[in-house]
Amino acid sequence: MTTPHTLLWVYELGGYPNFTPLFQRAGYQVTRVDSGRKAAGAIKRAPPTVIVAEFIVDPNFRDRTGNLETILAAVQRSGATTKVIAFYEPAEATELEKLRARFPDFTALPYPIDEARLAAEL
């Protein structure tokens, strides 16, 4: 029996299309959560094959670059070879690069999300 490919979709703010059908067509069993904290718990329980998450910068994050830092740290702690795809606002590219300095191994796709490019990254 083969292990299914799993995808954790961290959908916090939204404002873009529902990509669940795309993920399923690509062969993933999809779990959707609505916060980085819930994602970290899911990663700890069972690291997914792929994580798709929004990069959210908030000035109230005193000790973090953004929400994605929690998710990437959880992946790092898990020791899994999880692929991470982050959606980001082009205006937040500087903050994203600060995060990339600490966690270099993720793919970043700018809004508006190009569905063909997302499919190719999966």
Backbone torsions as a table, in degrees:
resi	resn	phi	psi	omega
1	MET	NA	133.4	-179.3
2	THR	-91.5	149.8	177.3
3	THR	-81.3	132.9	-179.2
4	PRO	-70.3	148.8	172.8
5	HIS	-75.8	131.0	-177.3
6	THR	-114.4	145.5	178.7
7	LEU	-129.8	125.8	175.6
8	LEU	-100.7	117.4	-179.6
9	TRP	-104.6	115.2	179.8
10	VAL	-98.0	98.5	-173.4
11	TYR	-108.7	96.2	-175.3
12	GLU	-98.8	-55.7	-177.6
13	LEU	-100.4	-34.4	179.9
14	GLY	74.1	-147.8	-177.7
15	GLY	89.9	15.3	177.3
16	TYR	-140.9	169.8	-174.9
17	PRO	-61.2	158.4	173.9
18	ASN	-77.7	110.8	-177.8
19	PHE	-92.3	7.1	-179.6
20	THR	-54.2	-46.9	178.8
21	PRO	-59.3	-38.8	177.6
22	LEU	-62.2	-46.1	180.0
23	PHE	-61.4	-42.7	-179.7
24	GLN	-67.8	-39.7	176.7
25	ARG	-62.1	-30.3	178.9
26	ALA	-79.1	-1.5	174.7
27	GLY	95.7	16.2	-178.4
28	TYR	-99.3	144.0	168.7
29	GLN	-88.6	119.2	-169.9
30	VAL	-100.9	132.4	169.8
31	THR	-119.4	130.9	-178.4
32	ARG	-114.3	131.1	175.0
33	VAL	-126.3	162.8	-174.8
34	ASP	-113.7	16.0	176.7
35	SER	-158.3	155.8	176.8
36	GLY	-63.1	-33.8	179.0
37	ARG	-64.9	-44.5	177.0
38	LYS	-65.2	-36.5	177.9
39	ALA	-63.3	-44.3	179.7
40	ALA	-59.2	-40.5	177.1
41	GLY	-64.4	-42.1	179.3
42	ALA	-65.4	-38.7	178.8
43	ILE	-64.8	-41.2	179.8
44	LYS	-63.5	-41.6	-179.2
45	ARG	-69.1	-45.3	-176.5
46	ALA	-158.2	95.9	-179.1
47	PRO	-55.9	128.3	-179.8
48	PRO	-79.4	168.6	175.6
49	THR	-71.4	-42.1	-177.8
50	VAL	-137.7	145.2	170.8
51	ILE	-122.5	132.2	173.0
52	VAL	-117.7	123.7	-175.3
53	ALA	-144.5	157.0	174.5
54	GLU	-86.8	141.3	172.3
55	PHE	-92.8	116.6	-177.1
56	ILE	-119.7	122.3	176.7
57	VAL	-99.9	131.9	-179.7
58	ASP	-138.8	125.8	-179.8
59	PRO	-60.5	-17.5	178.7
60	ASN	-76.4	-10.3	176.3
61	PHE	-80.1	91.3	-176.1
62	ARG	-69.5	-37.8	-172.8
63	ASP	-110.7	7.7	-178.7
64	ARG	-133.2	155.4	176.3
65	THR	-73.3	-35.6	-179.7
66	GLY	180.0	-175.2	-177.3
67	ASN	-63.1	-29.6	-176.1
68	LEU	-67.3	-24.5	179.8
69	GLU	-60.1	-41.6	177.9
70	THR	-61.3	-43.2	-178.6
71	ILE	-67.0	-46.8	-179.4
72	LEU	-65.1	-36.8	177.0
73	ALA	-64.9	-39.4	178.4
74	ALA	-64.8	-40.0	177.4
75	VAL	-63.5	-44.6	-179.9
76	GLN	-60.3	-45.0	179.2
77	ARG	-64.1	-33.0	-177.0
78	SER	-69.8	-24.5	-177.5
79	GLY	75.7	4.8	-178.4
80	ALA	-77.7	162.3	176.5
81	THR	-99.9	48.3	-179.3
82	THR	-71.7	132.3	174.2
83	LYS	-85.3	134.7	179.6
84	VAL	-118.3	129.9	176.4
85	ILE	-118.8	123.1	-178.1
86	ALA	-113.0	136.1	172.9
87	PHE	-94.6	136.9	-179.2
88	TYR	-144.9	156.3	174.2
89	GLU	-81.7	129.9	179.5
90	PRO	-53.7	-31.3	178.7
91	ALA	-65.8	-16.2	-179.3
92	GLU	-104.2	19.1	-178.2
93	ALA	-60.7	-35.7	179.7
94	THR	-63.8	-43.8	178.4
95	GLU	-66.2	-37.6	178.5
96	LEU	-62.8	-40.4	179.1
97	GLU	-67.2	-32.8	174.6
98	LYS	-62.4	-42.2	178.2
99	LEU	-66.4	-40.6	-179.4
100	ARG	-63.6	-27.9	177.4
101	ALA	-62.9	-31.6	179.7
102	ARG	-92.5	-38.5	-179.1
103	PHE	-125.8	87.0	-173.0
104	PRO	-77.9	-14.0	-170.1
105	ASP	-98.8	68.9	171.0
106	PHE	-148.9	157.7	178.8
107	THR	-98.4	136.6	179.4
108	ALA	-118.4	128.2	178.2
109	LEU	-117.7	124.4	-179.2
110	PRO	-77.7	152.9	170.8
111	TYR	-73.7	148.5	-9.0
112	PRO	-70.3	143.6	-175.4
113	ILE	-70.6	126.2	175.7
114	ASP	-84.6	110.3	-175.2
115	GLU	-59.1	-38.0	179.0
116	ALA	-66.5	-39.7	178.3
117	ARG	-67.6	-40.8	176.7
118	LEU	-60.2	-45.7	179.8
119	ALA	-60.7	-40.1	-179.9
120	ALA	-66.8	-33.7	179.6
121	GLU	-71.9	-25.5	-179.4
122	LEU	-69.8	NA	NA
